[in-house]
Amino acid sequence: MLKITFLSLLSLSIICNTTFAQTSGVLPLTGIQYFNEGIWAKYVEVGIDGAKLISNRIPANKEFSITLQLPTGFVTDAAKKIYPAAEVTVLNGRKQVLASMGNVLKAYEGTGFAAQGYNALSLKISLRTEWLKNETECIVQVRYYDLKSKKQLRLLFPVSIAAANEPLSVSKLPISIQTNDQSLGMSNALKMTKADIMVDTSIRVAPTNAYLSIDMPGITGTDMAEVLGGKYSFWVFDQSMNEIKIADKLLKKVGGSMEDQLVNLTVKIPFRSKTDLKKGYTIRYRWESTDKKKIIDIVTSK
């Protein structure tokens, strides 16, 4: 099932800075991969039950939305109209097509939309059991494109199918994390003053590796035991956004002050060899508490 909604009101959502050059990357919280090829949006959000999804776990047959807020890049014609289109395809983990919906905006190809006031485009989707069958994971692929040019924006949302009775990992308002290098970072149900990110080649545990170091001092809303007992994950992608499997483990150091209820967390993530000086690696780090309510999710490029 798929529904299309056009909105004129703005809402707070997860972020990506507006840009018009070809760029690619990963969004924190949901892990959506994006490929900006002329069309972009100030915000991209996944919503479910009136809240923002902060993971990629969604039950089958549960409606969720993917929304572009303040989309840009569509060509405006002489009548001050734009002509967006959007194709939605559901793939399994082997990239085989489970469902394909073509241009879901086909009914509007001739009329278009007034450019003024076109503030958001929301596609509502349900992953139907007859599509999924026995699949436990899938990829929701959305291609937004302009009927009057060759511009497009591609989103790849890797979804893990949750049990019907599994609590959803959602938030009314995730919090941005300030970083020293303008990396994207979000947290939920805890706060930190900043995250300092750098490349570290001094680690002796695996002397051939270069590590991404993320230093997060002064975390509040949790404690050392909860941070140590949480789940640590990381992903590494090459310049073409292909995932690179890293055999070496993430390193972590947890400290802080029990009196002031502050936690200091440093993680070291292996992402390339020391001799590989190419740039363009995308690294995503995620920590979540055992109840999945507290989240730290940071994405950077090095």
Buried (B, 14 or more C-beta within 10 A) or exposed (E): EEEBEBBEEEBEBBBBEEEEEEBBBBBBBBBBBBBBBBBBBBBBBBBBEEEBBBBBBBBBEBBBBBBBBBBBBBBBEEEEBBBBBBBBBBBBEEEEEBBEBEBBBEEBEEEBBEBEEBBBBBBBBBBEEEBBEEBEEBBBBBBBBBBBEEBBBBBBBBBEBBEEEEEBBBBEEBBEBEBEEEBBBBBBBBEBEBBBBEBBEEBEEBEEBBBBBBBBBBBBBBBBEBBEEBEBEBBBBEEEBEBEEBEBEBBBEBEBEEEEEBBBBBBBBBBBEBEEEEEEBBBBBBBBBEEBBBBBBBBBBB
